[in-house]
Amino acid sequence: MHMMTKIALIGLALATSACTRPDRFGGTDPIGTNPVAGQNAGGVSGGVSDPRSPQYFQQTVGDRVLFAVDTSTLSPQGIATLDGQANWLQTNADYLAIIEGHADEQGTREYNLALGARRANAVREYLMSKGIPSNRLRTVSYGKERPIEVCSNEACYAKNRRAVTVISIGQLS
Amino acid sequence: MTLKAVVIAGLVALASLGSALPALAQGGPLRLTITDGVIEPLPFAVPVFTAETAGAEGLAADISNLVAQDLTGTGLFREIPASAFISQMGPFGTPPSYPDWRAINAQAVIAGAVAVNGNQLTVKFRLYDIFTGAELGEGLQFAGTTQGWRRMAHKVADAAYSRITGELGYFDSRVVFVSEAGPKDNRQKRLAIMDYDGANVQFLTDSSSLVLAPRFSPDGNRVLYTSYESGFPRINILDVGSVTSRQLDTAPGEMAFSPRFSRDGSRVIYSLANGGNTDLYIGDIASGASTRLTSAPSIETAPSFSPDGSQIVFESDRSGGSQLYIMPVNGGEPRRISFGDGRYGTPVWSPRGDLVAFTKQNAGRFHIGVMRTDGSEERLLTSSFLDEGPTWSPNGRVLMFTRETQGAEGTSQLYSVDISGRNLKPVDLVGGASDPSWGPLQP
């Protein structure tokens, strides 16, 4: 019973942050919660070795797919990752996902926002085609605003052209 | 602050400045015609303005320096240093000793006087055409507060620029932009406003949520921008005077971004993404009612109104890579205007209506360029690792844009260049900056 209460409370906090602040690089998150699985969800379950844990989703299933320059076409490797994501989301039906679309720095700011939206949507539609209800999946684009790699060559660009599935417990607004 | 300008002597009204000037004739009155050809900067002198009250010496020096800096900063004028002066100016209103200024080839001399009473500041100036041996235009007087001394210097420089070139100036104007801090993978962004020359930076938002691509209203009183305050890209409108903002109602969609004001400031044109597809919409700011402008499976974004408000230019990848298109605001078939190599984006219609400025990406480089509205006479003005997002000076002579350097230590800075490609230089700002939007000449 005690454990149940704890889960419910954490779920509430994550839901709040999922609705208001999916920007996980903002650095000034006043709530201190972070919808990215892995760092803050440790109280929910038992780490990367637990296949029901967010850490497992992030690291073992794989939370991201990569794209070629200026495209939103899913690669065979990306589709394999998304099949894993779909299975995981089927099994863990209380999790919701915000899919973040990103672009590399080659391109103008607003075009890259639109391109990131295309990429996030490609992932969302694939997950829906695998039976994940649309009301569990929401998209957001960061364009070229949130690189994870900072060099200015293809080695970094390839990792920045991505869609990341960020899971949390709660309800999407 | 309030600025009050009065004509000191004569009957010529301020509004008729410039247009009252006769055309250039051999040996005629001072006139610099701005062309796309190579320009020999016009030599001028600004003797330190006369301090007419005790203690006004410091401001008199600052103001005369800033007037000279504004003019030399255009690349069209060259200041003759005080060390070369043969004679000094007499009391304000006394004509200069023309032969002494001709001897050092000064074609124009700007004389001024500064008076300070409490926090009240008065600046007077007169412009002399040395080779004609006559005053050019009437004397002008500006009154305001000492705090607003830079604006008064900009007013003097705008009047001198306008009288000599026959075109409006752009010095007493402001730019809204995104101030940047922090490393590339954790960049903090906040809206800020500055004078055109980088002075008087004021922050309009904190860095708690991502903000992008602000745009001034035509009157400079409001700003549209993209905000992630809700966690998702939405359009906010901010009142500059009160520094308060609210989220704008848009058509329903996953993301709204890329907002621009209509020329009368009552409507907003923007991009809306739904199901991964981005199209253009136009909305009424007061009622929030929106109409869809494009319905294509391609990306349509970065719109800009023509000066008469009847057409928009925007970027679309409907033909593959991004290209520029023009369509009537009331709907109709878009007409492609860019056909060169590479990709084109962020088109901005010039205030004069004859040119479209854009970002071009080709062969691994970025350029700021201009073309005519039918796509002809494309000229690239800059080239770098990443230049993007031009904005026009109020008189259509200068473009300001974002230049980002490459690599892990890459930072963004604002640069300006004139439309002939000359006078490329960074805006003097502390810290990173991007996405400038140049406001109107202030009243």
Interface residues (C-beta under 8 A of the other chain):
Chain A: A18 C19 T20 R21 P22 D23 F25 G26 G27 T28 P30 D70 S72 E105 Q106 G107 T108 R109 E110 Y111 L113 A114 L115 A117 R118 R119 A120 N121 A122 R124 E125 R138 T139 V140 S141 Y142 G143 E145 R146 P147 I148 E149 V150 C151 S152
Chain B: G182 P183 K184 D185 N186 R187 Q188 K189 S207 S208 S209 L210 L212 A213 T226 Y228 S230 G231 F232 P233 E254 M255 F257 S258 S271 A273 G275 G276 N277 T278 I299 T301 A302 E315 D317 G321 S322 G345 T346 T359 Q361 F385 L386 E388 G389 E404 Q406 G407 A408 G410 S434 D435
